[in-house]
Amino acid sequence: EQLIFLNGQFVKKEDAVVSVYDHGFLYGDGVFEGIRSYSGNVFRLEEHLTRLYDSAKSIMLTIPYTKEEMTNIVVETLRQNKLKDGYIRLVVSRGVGDLGLSPYTCARAQVIVIAEPLSIFPKELYETGLEIVTVATRRNRSDVLSPMVKSLNYLNNILVKIEANLAGVQEALMLNDQGYVAEGSADNIFIVKDNKLLTPPGYVGALVGVTRNAIIKIAREKGYEVSEDVFTRHDVYTADEVFLTGTAAEVIAVNKVDGRVIGDGKPGPITSILLEGFRELTQTDGVKVYD
Ligand SMILES: Cc1ncc(COP(=O)(O)O)c(CNc2cccc(C(=O)O)c2)c1O
């Protein structure tokens, strides 16, 4: 029986409903996190919660729990569902208000924590890598709606997903308004050239991913040079390796971009080394759910 945390209670899935006057539903007014637990370890929970609270602060949304309380809520939700390898969706909406868009009619933010067994990407995707295309839809500008805020406004990302689908590929590359590479629809991008790694900084137009940060740390510990800097599609086409990172995807190679085959068309050696390092790290580094 799946139990969902909804405003202070654990309720059955069929009872986990929100009001049609919830501004998360009406306007996408809210923030969220996608988190994974591995063998009973919640990976980088502190970093996810810091990003959640920063995103909430950035949109003037007050979360009615402290980070410590929220940590316990996430852990308890996994426990209630007896999950060791789980996917957690943590949602904080502005809450119930009137039909106007003003957030000041919403008395209290709504907090929802869903924990599900993990459905990971098909194994062969990691063996072959993904083909991606650059789409026309740009990443929203940071002076319009900062891509560093993980808000419930995912239409920018969803439209990109639709464009990728229409182009017959699974993932897309988003550029920022100056034409520099930003990120994928829901994952960060890295390129490797002459054994050096490059990934866009958040201010270029990307969510600063927890997986991205873990990969930067692992790569540097393995002695690779990693820079956070802008780059263009030309740099992607001529890279030795390209890979995407995200909580769902972990580390996934890209073998073709806009028809240009990357390297020999197979997942690169550094990509594979980093995926292995990431999988090792996730087995030990995290908040223990079960003692
Ligand atoms: C726009 C965007 N960019 C990068 C990432 C990667 O960030 P993390 O390394 O912290 O996950 C995300 C995160 N996106 C994300 C996170 C969890 C699950 C799913 C899903 O597609 O089910 C998507 C994202 O939404």
The ligand as an ORCA input file, in Angstrom:
! r2SCAN-3c Opt
* xyz 0 1
  C      16.297     21.251    -15.938
  C      17.137     20.248    -15.212
  N      18.483     20.258    -15.388
  C      19.285     19.361    -14.766
  C      18.758     18.422    -13.916
  C      19.686     17.448    -13.234
  O      19.751     17.816    -11.873
  P      20.017     16.714    -10.742
  O      21.352     16.065    -11.094
  O      20.023     17.479     -9.455
  O      18.875     15.729    -10.839
  C      17.376     18.394    -13.677
  C      16.818     17.425    -12.694
  N      15.720     16.774    -13.304
  C      15.220     15.621    -12.870
  C      15.509     15.164    -11.628
  C      14.946     13.961    -11.231
  C      14.105     13.242    -12.093
  C      13.862     13.751    -13.330
  C      12.984     12.984    -14.238
  O      13.113     13.199    -15.452
  O      12.220     12.191    -13.700
  C      14.389     14.928    -13.750
  C      16.554     19.310    -14.334
  O      15.202     19.296    -14.154
*
